[in-house]
Amino acid sequence: METTRGQTKSRGLRGWKGAIFLLCLIGLWEMVARLHLVSALYFPPMSKNMGVFYRLTVDGTLPLQVLLSFGRMFGGYFLAIALMVPLGLAMGLFRFCFNTFEPLVESFRPLCPPAIIPVVMLFLGIGDSMKMFVVFYACSFPILLNTIDGVRNVDVVLVNTARTFGLSRLAIIRKVVLPAASPQIMSGLRISLPISLIVVIVSEMIGSTNGIGHFILLNQRTFNVPETYAGVIMVAMVGYLLNRLFLGFDRRFMHWHRGWSAEQAG
């Protein structure tokens, strides 16, 4: 109990230190802009940027753009989960599947997602399907590779014990392999989540008529600098909140693993 309280207190202190550091950076920005040490056209005071951010949030402009981006982002993200986790299980368990798909995976994995956008636009246009496919492509490899490694790192003793008790292959996968590999699978999901946000913004900047990426680029091109910064601030806040929500989800559904790891360490 005391250890848990100490860990909670330590996390709280780290959070306060981070918040104080961020406030110092904002104060430095404000001071530099107010003293006209840089051009106000490109570097408006943070107070002005935050005022525009508040106005665009209250009138619904920024939330609407974020919701449009979320639809594309989560469409591609969950499609990657639905396809790559089963494929990773198959490649980790069966040598034939690994030998069949591994050359294809290693051929496409080094290709960065923005590079495929022009090609995808030829087939899917600039609609939502294009953005969802690019997000799916970007998220697939972290999820797939982490799933493969998680399956391959499952303790053989656990699998052999399950066989001794007469469990079928499907039951072993469901009750032994998948739970044992789930921490690494979750790592792949967490890595892919910010990637999905980055990629959907890039795809909206290249080919879109709405979304938060299009909003930022449009205001940058028309020299609406405070509006541009407001869009960037919204993206930063959304990225932070998504990460915190995922960590909360992970703590809730993977608490058994942390308890087991602590017991093993003890």
VENGIFEN-V880731 format. One record per pair of residues at least 12 apart in sequence whose ideal C-beta (glycine too) atoms are under 10 Angstrom apart, sorted by the first residue. I is the first residue (numbers start at 1). J is the second residue. If there is no record, write none. Layout:
I;J, I;J
//
This chain:
3;262, 25;46, 26;46, 26;47, 26;49, 26;50, 27;46, 28;46, 29;43, 29;44, 29;45, 29;46, 29;47, 29;49, 30;44, 30;45, 30;46, 30;47, 30;48, 30;49, 30;50, 31;45, 31;46, 32;45, 32;46, 33;45, 33;46, 33;47, 33;48, 33;49, 34;46, 34;47, 39;225, 40;225, 41;223, 41;225, 42;223, 42;225, 42;228, 43;225, 43;229, 44;225, 44;226, 44;228, 44;229, 45;226, 46;226, 46;229, 46;233, 48;225, 48;226, 48;229, 48;230, 49;225, 49;226, 49;227, 49;228, 49;229, 49;230, 49;232, 49;233, 50;226, 50;229, 50;230, 50;233, 51;226, 51;230, 52;219, 52;224, 52;225, 52;226, 52;227, 52;228, 52;229, 52;230, 52;231, 52;233, 53;226, 53;227, 53;229, 53;230, 53;231, 53;232, 53;233, 53;234, 53;237, 54;230, 55;226, 55;227, 55;230, 56;215, 56;219, 56;226, 56;227, 56;230, 56;231, 56;233, 56;234, 57;230, 57;233, 57;234, 57;237, 61;215, 61;227, 61;230, 61;231, 61;234, 62;212, 62;215, 62;227, 62;230, 62;231, 62;233, 62;234, 62;235, 62;237, 62;238, 63;212, 63;234, 64;210, 64;211, 64;212, 64;215, 65;204, 65;210, 65;211, 65;212, 65;213, 65;214, 65;215, 65;216, 65;231, 65;234, 65;235, 66;211, 66;212, 66;215, 66;231, 66;234, 66;235, 66;237, 66;238, 67;211, 67;212, 68;128, 68;131, 68;200, 68;204, 68;208, 68;209, 68;210, 68;211, 68;212, 68;213, 68;214, 68;215, 69;131, 69;196, 69;197, 69;200, 69;201, 69;203, 69;204, 69;208, 69;210, 69;211, 69;212, 69;213, 69;214, 69;215, 69;234, 69;235, 69;238, 70;196, 70;197, 70;200, 70;211, 70;212, 70;238, 70;242, 71;128, 71;131, 71;132, 71;200, 71;211, 72;127, 72;128, 72;129, 72;130, 72;131, 72;132, 72;133, 72;134, 72;135, 72;196, 72;199, 72;200, 72;203, 72;204, 72;208, 72;211, 72;213, 73;131, 73;132, 73;135, 73;139, 73;193, 73;195, 73;196, 73;197, 73;198, 73;199, 73;200, 73;201, 73;203, 73;204, 73;211, 73;212, 73;238, 73;242, 74;132, 74;135, 74;193, 74;196, 74;197, 74;200, 75;128, 75;129, 75;131, 75;132, 75;133, 75;135, 75;136, 75;196, 75;200, 76;128, 76;129, 76;131, 76;132, 76;133, 76;134, 76;135, 76;136, 76;137, 76;138, 76;139, 76;140, 76;192, 76;196, 76;199, 76;200, 76;203, 77;132, 77;135, 77;136, 77;138, 77;139, 77;143, 77;189, 77;192, 77;193, 77;195, 77;196, 77;197, 77;199, 77;200, 78;132, 78;135, 78;136, 78;139, 78;196, 79;132, 79;133, 79;135, 79;136, 79;139, 79;140, 80;132, 80;135, 80;136, 80;137, 80;138, 80;139, 80;140, 80;141, 80;142, 80;143, 80;144, 80;188, 80;189, 80;192, 80;195, 80;196, 81;136, 81;139, 81;140, 81;143, 81;147, 81;185, 81;188, 81;189, 81;192, 82;136, 83;136, 83;140, 83;143, 83;144, 84;136, 84;139, 84;140, 84;141, 84;142, 84;143, 84;144, 84;145, 84;146, 84;147, 84;148, 84;185, 84;188, 84;189, 84;192, 85;143, 85;144, 85;146, 85;147, 85;150, 85;178, 85;181, 85;182, 85;185, 85;188, 85;189, 86;147, 87;101, 87;105, 87;140, 87;143, 87;144, 87;147, 87;148, 88;101, 88;140, 88;143, 88;144, 88;145, 88;146, 88;147, 88;148, 88;149, 88;150, 88;151, 88;152, 88;181, 88;184, 88;185, 88;188, 89;147, 89;148, 89;150, 89;151, 89;173, 89;177, 89;178, 89;181, 89;185, 90;147, 90;148, 90;151, 90;173, 91;105, 91;144, 91;145, 91;147, 91;148, 91;151, 91;152, 92;144, 92;147, 92;148, 92;149, 92;150, 92;151, 92;152, 92;153, 92;154, 92;177, 92;181, 93;148, 93;151, 93;152, 93;154, 93;159, 93;169, 93;172, 93;173, 93;177, 97;148, 98;148, 98;152, 101;144, 101;148, 102;148, 105;140, 105;141, 105;144, 105;145, 105;148, 106;141, 108;137, 108;140, 108;141, 109;140, 109;141, 109;142, 109;144, 109;145, 110;141, 111;137, 111;141, 112;137, 112;138, 112;199, 112;202, 113;133, 113;134, 113;135, 113;136, 113;137, 113;138, 113;139, 113;140, 113;141, 113;195, 113;196, 113;198, 113;199, 113;202, 113;203, 114;134, 114;138, 114;198, 114;199, 114;202, 114;203, 114;205, 114;206, 116;133, 116;134, 116;137, 116;138, 116;203, 117;130, 117;131, 117;133, 117;134, 117;137, 117;199, 117;202, 117;203, 117;205, 117;206, 117;207, 118;206, 118;207, 120;133, 120;134, 120;137, 120;203, 120;207, 121;134, 121;203, 121;206, 121;207, 124;207, 125;207, 126;203, 126;204, 126;206, 126;207, 126;208, 126;209, 127;207, 127;208, 127;209, 128;208, 128;211, 130;203, 130;204, 130;206, 130;207, 130;208, 131;199, 131;200, 131;201, 131;202, 131;203, 131;204, 131;206, 131;207, 131;208, 131;211, 131;213, 132;196, 132;200, 132;203, 133;203, 134;196, 134;199, 134;200, 134;202, 134;203, 134;206, 134;207, 135;192, 135;195, 135;196, 135;197, 135;198, 135;199, 135;200, 135;202, 135;203, 136;196, 136;199, 137;199, 138;192, 138;195, 138;196, 138;198, 138;199, 138;200, 138;202, 138;203, 139;188, 139;189, 139;191, 139;192, 139;193, 139;195, 139;196, 139;199, 140;188, 140;192, 141;188, 141;191, 141;192, 141;195, 142;187, 142;188, 142;189, 142;190, 142;191, 142;192, 142;193, 142;195, 143;185, 143;187, 143;188, 143;189, 143;191, 143;192, 143;195, 144;188, 144;192, 145;184, 145;188, 145;191, 146;181, 146;183, 146;184, 146;185, 146;186, 146;187, 146;188, 146;189, 146;190, 146;191, 146;192, 147;178, 147;181, 147;182, 147;184, 147;185, 147;187, 147;188, 147;189, 148;181, 148;184, 148;185, 148;188, 149;181, 149;184, 149;185, 149;187, 149;188, 150;177, 150;178, 150;180, 150;181, 150;182, 150;183, 150;184, 150;185, 150;186, 150;187, 150;188, 151;173, 151;177, 151;178, 151;180, 151;181, 151;184, 151;185, 152;181, 152;184, 153;180, 153;181, 153;183, 153;184, 154;172, 154;176, 154;177, 154;178, 154;179, 154;180, 154;181, 154;184, 155;176, 155;180, 158;172, 158;175, 158;176, 158;177, 158;179, 158;180, 159;172, 159;173, 159;176, 159;177, 159;180, 160;172, 160;176, 161;176, 162;175, 162;176, 162;177, 163;176, 179;254, 179;256, 179;257, 180;257, 182;253, 182;254, 182;256, 182;257, 183;250, 183;254, 183;257, 183;258, 183;260, 183;261, 186;246, 186;249, 186;250, 186;253, 186;254, 186;257, 187;250, 189;246, 189;249, 189;250, 190;242, 190;243, 190;246, 190;247, 190;249, 190;250, 193;239, 193;242, 193;243, 193;245, 193;246, 194;239, 194;240, 194;242, 194;243, 194;246, 196;242, 197;212, 197;213, 197;235, 197;238, 197;239, 197;242, 197;243, 198;213, 198;235, 198;239, 199;213, 200;212, 200;213, 201;213, 201;214, 201;215, 201;216, 201;217, 201;231, 201;232, 201;235, 201;239, 202;217, 204;216, 204;217, 205;217, 205;218, 205;220, 212;231, 212;232, 212;234, 212;235, 212;238, 213;231, 213;235, 214;231, 215;227, 215;228, 215;230, 215;231, 215;234, 215;235, 216;228, 216;229, 216;230, 216;231, 216;232, 216;234, 216;235, 217;231, 218;231, 219;231, 219;232, 220;232
//
